Amino acid sequence: MVSKNQIKLITSLQQKKYRIANKLFFAEGVKGIQELLDSNFDLEHLYTTQNDFDQVFNEKKTIITENDLRKISALATPNSCLALFKMPLEKPIVQTGLIVALDSIRDPGNLGTILRLCDWFGIQQVLCSTETVDLFNPKVVQATMGSIARVNVNFINLDVFLAQTTMPIFGTFMDGASIYQSVLPEQGVIIMGNEANGISASLEKLVQNRLTIPRFGDLQKTESLNVATATAIVLSEFRRA
């Protein structure tokens, strides 16, 4: 059974200020939770409707009803489990290989999907502007499907970092060179811009290599690609042998 205080705490974690105050976040679903349990994330407590997750000690696990799960879940259709985890400290920035820099990504689903893509393409480091949606937003955690445990994410002043880095800087624009015809290195920073406004003017000034994903449709009327879709194409081209 879940107490009223537990319900109040868990539901409050849907808001960033309470996640920060309690230094906790939650994940839902068997796969996502198992990925975090297998990582270095520290479990606070697990709530499940099934007698599963045998590796979790009983003192950190509570079997609950589906009705109780609905009370604490952030999903319209709750899964079978929800787990609270302690928010980890940020790790140092890894300045090797390819780095993805996210400029004011606001949609939680986009951020989560981008982190999953980075995990798929072996990108160890993601840098987020301070205006980017919170990493531990429940929708972000859900969309990563566990990749949040394998990609190093830092929230920083991108202008300062990019002005100081010696790595080549790439950005995606409508008027850039075709990514399909460009020679792409194994190291560099790839900036992906805001869903509505693209890369901000201050960061655009720091971009040394302007790339574009060309349109092939006859009418050429599609204004832009979803940022997560664009990220998938860009990373695929950077990883092309």
N, C-alpha and C positions, 0 to 999 in steps of 0.2 A: 504494500500500500504506500502511496505517496502522500506525505503530510501537506497541509496547507502552506507551511513555510517553504517546503521543498518546491512546490508548484510555483509559489511566488518568486523564488530565486531563479528557477529554470526559465520561466517565461520572461523574467526581466533581462535575461542574457540575450534576448533578441535585439536589445538596444546596446549600442557601442559603449555608452557611459557606464552601464552596469557590468559589461564584460571587463572593462578596464578596472572598475572599482573592486570587483571580486577576483580579478585575474583568472577568469574561467571562460570557457566557451563550450559549445556542445556540438556533437555530430550525431546524425541519424542514419540508420541502415546498417545491415550486417557487414557489407563489404567495406564501407567507409570506416566504420568503427574498428574492424579487424585490422585494417591498414594502419590505423593510428596506434592500436595496441601492439602491433609488431614493430613500431618505430620507437623513438626515444621520447614520445609524448607521455606525460604523466597522467594516468587515469585518476580522476577524483571519485567518480561513482558511475555505475552502469545500471540502467533501468531496462528491463526486457520482459516481454510477454512469454518468452520461451525459456526453457531450462538449457541455455546454450552458453557459449563462451566459457568453457571449462577451465581455461587458464586464469580466469579472474577469481580471486579469493572471495568467499561468501560475504565477508564484511564490506566488500566494495561492490556488491551486486544485490539488486532487489528485483524480485519477480513481481510484476505488476499486471493489472488487467488492461485490456484494450481501451476501456473507458478512461482509466488513469493516463494511459499513453496519449490519448487524444487531448487531455488537459495540458500536457507539457510540450507536445509536438508543435513545430512550426510549419509542418506540412499539412496540406489540405487532406491528403490521404496518408496518415501515419504509417510508417514501416513497423517493424516488430520490436525496435529497440532505440534507445537514446542514451548517449554517454556524455558525461561531463569530463572535460580535460582541463588541466592547468595550462594557462597561456605560457608558452616558452619564451625565454629571452631571445632577442635578435642575435644572430651570429654575425661575425665579421663578413664583409663583402668579399666575394671570391672574384678577383679580377683576372680570370683566365678563360680562354675559350670564347664562346658567344654569350653575351649578356642581353637580356631583353629588358628594355626600359619602358614603363607604362606611364603615359602622360594623361593623368586625370581620367582614368577608366572608372565610370560611375556605376555601370550595371554589374551586380554581383554575379550573374550567370556568365557574363563575358570574362570577368576576372578568373572565376573558377575554371572555365573552359581553357583559358590561356595557360593557366598553371598546369593543367592536365596535358596540354600540347607540349609545354616545355619539358615536362617529365618524359613524354613520348620521344621527343627529339633530343633528349640528353642535355638540355640546358640546365645547368646547375644554379644559375643566379638570375633572379628577377629583381629589378629595382622599380619601386613605385613612387610616384610623386605623392606628396602629403595630401593631395586632393583626391587620390584614388580611393575607392571604396575599401572599407576595413577588411583585412585578411580573414578575420574570424567571424564575419557576418555569416549567419547560418546558411544562407543561399550560396555564398562563396564556398564554404566548407563542403556543402552537398555537391556542388558542381565539380569540385576537384576529384571526387571519387577516390580520395586517399592520397592523391598526388601532393597535397599540402605537406605531407610528411617527408617528401623527397626533394623538394625544390626550396632553395634558400631564398627567402623574400625579405627585402629591406625597404622601409619607407624613409625616403631621404629628400633633400633638396636636389632635384635633378639638374638644375641650372649650374649649381656649384660643382657637382660631380663631373658633369660632361665638360665643363670649362677646364677641368684639371686633368682629366684622363688622357693618356697617350694612345689609347686604343682608337681605331678608326670608328667613326660614328655614321650610322646609316639611318635614313628615315624614309617613310613611304608617303608619296605625294602623287597627285594626279599628273603632274608634269615631269616626273622623274624619268630616268632611263629604264627601259624594260628590264625587269628582273630576270627574264628568261635569256637575255643577251648579255648580262653582266657577269664579270668574273668576281666571285664572292669568296672572301677569305674565311679561314677557320677561326679567326678571332675578331671581335669587334662588338660594338654596342648597337643594337637594333631598337629604334624608338617606334612605338606604336601609339597613335594619338587617340584623343578623346572621340567618343562615338559620334558626336554632333559636329565638333569643330576641328577635328584632326589634331596635328601637332601644334602646340602653342608657338606664338611668334618668337618668344625668347629662346625656345629650344631649337626652332627652325634655323636660327642664326648659327647654331653650333654644328648643324648637320653638314658633313663633308661629302656625303654620297647620297644623292637623291634617287630613290627607286620608285618604280610604279609597277602595278600589276595591270597590264593592258587589257582593255575590253575587246572582245571578239564578236559581240553581237552586231548584226547589220545596222540596227537603229542607233546604237551607241547612246542610249538614253538612261541607262542605269547610273545613278549618281555616285554610288559608293558601295563597298562591301562591308558587311558586318566586321567589326574589328577582330573578333575571334577567328572568323573565316579567313580574313586577310593574314592573320598571324600564322595560321596553318600553312597557307601557300608560301609565305615568306620563309618560314623555318624549313619547309620541305626543299626549297631551292637552295638555301644555305647548306643543307646537308647533302645535296646531290653530289655524288662522287665525280 
